[in-house]
Amino acid sequence: MKSTYIKSRKIVAAKSRPVRYLGYAAGEIALIIVGVLLAVQINDWNDARKYRSECLDNILKLKLDIYEAIANIQGSIERME
């Protein structure tokens, strides 16, 4: 596939049609830009997903800590009585 790509690009350039070649080059550049923008969007989505997951984990840990603290306080109250 790659050799066909290189051959087709060379054929277009060799026919001395600079306008057509510039259009071809602009299409390649646009395709690269779209690919980069897509990769950045996927990366941002993944970072947001990780952040939400970390937040949920922290909330669950906090909940468990609160239950443990309540149990400790109740134990202390019972010992004091």
mmCIF file of the C-alpha atoms, coordinates in Angstrom:
data_MODEL
# 
_entry.id   MODEL 
# 
loop_
_atom_site.group_PDB 
_atom_site.id 
_atom_site.type_symbol 
_atom_site.label_atom_id 
_atom_site.label_alt_id 
_atom_site.label_comp_id 
_atom_site.label_asym_id 
_atom_site.label_entity_id 
_atom_site.label_seq_id 
_atom_site.pdbx_PDB_ins_code 
_atom_site.Cartn_x 
_atom_site.Cartn_y 
_atom_site.Cartn_z 
_atom_site.occupancy 
_atom_site.B_iso_or_equiv 
_atom_site.pdbx_formal_charge 
_atom_site.auth_seq_id 
_atom_site.auth_comp_id 
_atom_site.auth_asym_id 
_atom_site.auth_atom_id 
_atom_site.pdbx_PDB_model_num 
ATOM 1  C CA . MET A 1 1  ? 0.000   0.000  0.000   1.00 0.00 ? 1  MET A CA 1 
ATOM 2  C CA . LYS A 1 2  ? 2.798   2.405  0.911   1.00 0.00 ? 2  LYS A CA 1 
ATOM 3  C CA . SER A 1 3  ? 4.640   1.890  -2.369  1.00 0.00 ? 3  SER A CA 1 
ATOM 4  C CA . THR A 1 4  ? 1.416   2.574  -4.303  1.00 0.00 ? 4  THR A CA 1 
ATOM 5  C CA . TYR A 1 5  ? 0.977   5.763  -2.299  1.00 0.00 ? 5  TYR A CA 1 
ATOM 6  C CA . ILE A 1 6  ? 4.501   6.953  -3.076  1.00 0.00 ? 6  ILE A CA 1 
ATOM 7  C CA . LYS A 1 7  ? 4.164   6.047  -6.750  1.00 0.00 ? 7  LYS A CA 1 
ATOM 8  C CA . SER A 1 8  ? 0.863   7.909  -7.105  1.00 0.00 ? 8  SER A CA 1 
ATOM 9  C CA . ARG A 1 9  ? 2.341   10.991 -5.472  1.00 0.00 ? 9  ARG A CA 1 
ATOM 10 C CA . LYS A 1 10 ? 5.366   10.885 -7.749  1.00 0.00 ? 10 LYS A CA 1 
ATOM 11 C CA . ILE A 1 11 ? 3.164   10.431 -10.816 1.00 0.00 ? 11 ILE A CA 1 
ATOM 12 C CA . VAL A 1 12 ? 1.096   13.491 -9.931  1.00 0.00 ? 12 VAL A CA 1 
ATOM 13 C CA . ALA A 1 13 ? 4.230   15.554 -9.289  1.00 0.00 ? 13 ALA A CA 1 
ATOM 14 C CA . ALA A 1 14 ? 5.957   14.286 -12.458 1.00 0.00 ? 14 ALA A CA 1 
ATOM 15 C CA . LYS A 1 15 ? 3.108   15.370 -14.728 1.00 0.00 ? 15 LYS A CA 1 
ATOM 16 C CA . SER A 1 16 ? 4.126   18.947 -13.953 1.00 0.00 ? 16 SER A CA 1 
ATOM 17 C CA . ARG A 1 17 ? 0.710   19.936 -12.729 1.00 0.00 ? 17 ARG A CA 1 
ATOM 18 C CA . PRO A 1 18 ? 1.609   21.966 -9.652  1.00 0.00 ? 18 PRO A CA 1 
ATOM 19 C CA . VAL A 1 19 ? -1.963  23.059 -8.970  1.00 0.00 ? 19 VAL A CA 1 
ATOM 20 C CA . ARG A 1 20 ? -3.168  19.467 -8.885  1.00 0.00 ? 20 ARG A CA 1 
ATOM 21 C CA . TYR A 1 21 ? -0.208  18.450 -6.718  1.00 0.00 ? 21 TYR A CA 1 
ATOM 22 C CA . LEU A 1 22 ? -0.902  21.312 -4.303  1.00 0.00 ? 22 LEU A CA 1 
ATOM 23 C CA . GLY A 1 23 ? -4.488  20.113 -4.004  1.00 0.00 ? 23 GLY A CA 1 
ATOM 24 C CA . TYR A 1 24 ? -3.237  16.612 -3.324  1.00 0.00 ? 24 TYR A CA 1 
ATOM 25 C CA . ALA A 1 25 ? -0.804  17.936 -0.684  1.00 0.00 ? 25 ALA A CA 1 
ATOM 26 C CA . ALA A 1 26 ? -3.553  20.034 0.925   1.00 0.00 ? 26 ALA A CA 1 
ATOM 27 C CA . GLY A 1 27 ? -5.714  16.917 1.190   1.00 0.00 ? 27 GLY A CA 1 
ATOM 28 C CA . GLU A 1 28 ? -2.895  15.057 2.923   1.00 0.00 ? 28 GLU A CA 1 
ATOM 29 C CA . ILE A 1 29 ? -2.371  17.920 5.357   1.00 0.00 ? 29 ILE A CA 1 
ATOM 30 C CA . ALA A 1 30 ? -6.095  18.103 6.124   1.00 0.00 ? 30 ALA A CA 1 
ATOM 31 C CA . LEU A 1 31 ? -6.157  14.365 6.782   1.00 0.00 ? 31 LEU A CA 1 
ATOM 32 C CA . ILE A 1 32 ? -3.236  14.663 9.196   1.00 0.00 ? 32 ILE A CA 1 
ATOM 33 C CA . ILE A 1 33 ? -4.885  17.572 11.016  1.00 0.00 ? 33 ILE A CA 1 
ATOM 34 C CA . VAL A 1 34 ? -8.134  15.633 11.395  1.00 0.00 ? 34 VAL A CA 1 
ATOM 35 C CA . GLY A 1 35 ? -6.179  12.663 12.756  1.00 0.00 ? 35 GLY A CA 1 
ATOM 36 C CA . VAL A 1 36 ? -4.340  14.799 15.297  1.00 0.00 ? 36 VAL A CA 1 
ATOM 37 C CA . LEU A 1 37 ? -7.557  16.515 16.426  1.00 0.00 ? 37 LEU A CA 1 
ATOM 38 C CA . LEU A 1 38 ? -9.234  13.138 16.810  1.00 0.00 ? 38 LEU A CA 1 
ATOM 39 C CA . ALA A 1 39 ? -6.314  11.832 18.878  1.00 0.00 ? 39 ALA A CA 1 
ATOM 40 C CA . VAL A 1 40 ? -6.426  14.903 21.145  1.00 0.00 ? 40 VAL A CA 1 
ATOM 41 C CA . GLN A 1 41 ? -10.192 14.505 21.634  1.00 0.00 ? 41 GLN A CA 1 
ATOM 42 C CA . ILE A 1 42 ? -9.810  10.828 22.545  1.00 0.00 ? 42 ILE A CA 1 
ATOM 43 C CA . ASN A 1 43 ? -7.032  11.698 24.987  1.00 0.00 ? 43 ASN A CA 1 
ATOM 44 C CA . ASP A 1 44 ? -9.174  14.386 26.649  1.00 0.00 ? 44 ASP A CA 1 
ATOM 45 C CA . TRP A 1 45 ? -12.084 11.965 26.921  1.00 0.00 ? 45 TRP A CA 1 
ATOM 46 C CA . ASN A 1 46 ? -9.836  9.338  28.500  1.00 0.00 ? 46 ASN A CA 1 
ATOM 47 C CA . ASP A 1 47 ? -8.405  11.841 31.000  1.00 0.00 ? 47 ASP A CA 1 
ATOM 48 C CA . ALA A 1 48 ? -11.926 12.908 32.020  1.00 0.00 ? 48 ALA A CA 1 
ATOM 49 C CA . ARG A 1 49 ? -12.929 9.259  32.454  1.00 0.00 ? 49 ARG A CA 1 
ATOM 50 C CA . LYS A 1 50 ? -9.901  8.606  34.676  1.00 0.00 ? 50 LYS A CA 1 
ATOM 51 C CA . TYR A 1 51 ? -10.658 11.726 36.737  1.00 0.00 ? 51 TYR A CA 1 
ATOM 52 C CA . ARG A 1 52 ? -14.281 10.634 37.316  1.00 0.00 ? 52 ARG A CA 1 
ATOM 53 C CA . SER A 1 53 ? -13.089 7.183  38.343  1.00 0.00 ? 53 SER A CA 1 
ATOM 54 C CA . GLU A 1 54 ? -10.603 8.657  40.833  1.00 0.00 ? 54 GLU A CA 1 
ATOM 55 C CA . CYS A 1 55 ? -13.313 10.910 42.271  1.00 0.00 ? 55 CYS A CA 1 
ATOM 56 C CA . LEU A 1 56 ? -15.637 7.954  42.813  1.00 0.00 ? 56 LEU A CA 1 
ATOM 57 C CA . ASP A 1 57 ? -12.848 5.976  44.458  1.00 0.00 ? 57 ASP A CA 1 
ATOM 58 C CA . ASN A 1 58 ? -12.086 8.884  46.792  1.00 0.00 ? 58 ASN A CA 1 
ATOM 59 C CA . ILE A 1 59 ? -15.760 9.261  47.712  1.00 0.00 ? 59 ILE A CA 1 
ATOM 60 C CA . LEU A 1 60 ? -15.997 5.556  48.562  1.00 0.00 ? 60 LEU A CA 1 
ATOM 61 C CA . LYS A 1 61 ? -12.837 5.744  50.695  1.00 0.00 ? 61 LYS A CA 1 
ATOM 62 C CA . LEU A 1 62 ? -14.224 8.795  52.497  1.00 0.00 ? 62 LEU A CA 1 
ATOM 63 C CA . LYS A 1 63 ? -17.490 6.972  53.159  1.00 0.00 ? 63 LYS A CA 1 
ATOM 64 C CA . LEU A 1 64 ? -15.618 4.011  54.643  1.00 0.00 ? 64 LEU A CA 1 
ATOM 65 C CA . ASP A 1 65 ? -13.503 6.338  56.795  1.00 0.00 ? 65 ASP A CA 1 
ATOM 66 C CA . ILE A 1 66 ? -16.651 8.035  58.113  1.00 0.00 ? 66 ILE A CA 1 
ATOM 67 C CA . TYR A 1 67 ? -18.227 4.670  59.013  1.00 0.00 ? 67 TYR A CA 1 
ATOM 68 C CA . GLU A 1 68 ? -15.014 3.650  60.772  1.00 0.00 ? 68 GLU A CA 1 
ATOM 69 C CA . ALA A 1 69 ? -14.892 6.929  62.695  1.00 0.00 ? 69 ALA A CA 1 
ATOM 70 C CA . ILE A 1 70 ? -18.525 6.513  63.769  1.00 0.00 ? 70 ILE A CA 1 
ATOM 71 C CA . ALA A 1 71 ? -17.773 2.972  64.974  1.00 0.00 ? 71 ALA A CA 1 
ATOM 72 C CA . ASN A 1 72 ? -14.757 4.243  66.936  1.00 0.00 ? 72 ASN A CA 1 
ATOM 73 C CA . ILE A 1 73 ? -16.787 7.038  68.526  1.00 0.00 ? 73 ILE A CA 1 
ATOM 74 C CA . GLN A 1 74 ? -19.570 4.616  69.481  1.00 0.00 ? 74 GLN A CA 1 
ATOM 75 C CA . GLY A 1 75 ? -16.961 2.295  71.027  1.00 0.00 ? 75 GLY A CA 1 
ATOM 76 C CA . SER A 1 76 ? -15.494 5.167  73.010  1.00 0.00 ? 76 SER A CA 1 
ATOM 77 C CA . ILE A 1 77 ? -18.945 6.207  74.258  1.00 0.00 ? 77 ILE A CA 1 
ATOM 78 C CA . GLU A 1 78 ? -19.708 2.633  75.359  1.00 0.00 ? 78 GLU A CA 1 
ATOM 79 C CA . ARG A 1 79 ? -16.390 2.400  77.238  1.00 0.00 ? 79 ARG A CA 1 
ATOM 80 C CA . MET A 1 80 ? -17.072 5.710  78.969  1.00 0.00 ? 80 MET A CA 1 
ATOM 81 C CA . GLU A 1 81 ? -20.466 4.541  80.233  1.00 0.00 ? 81 GLU A CA 1 
# 
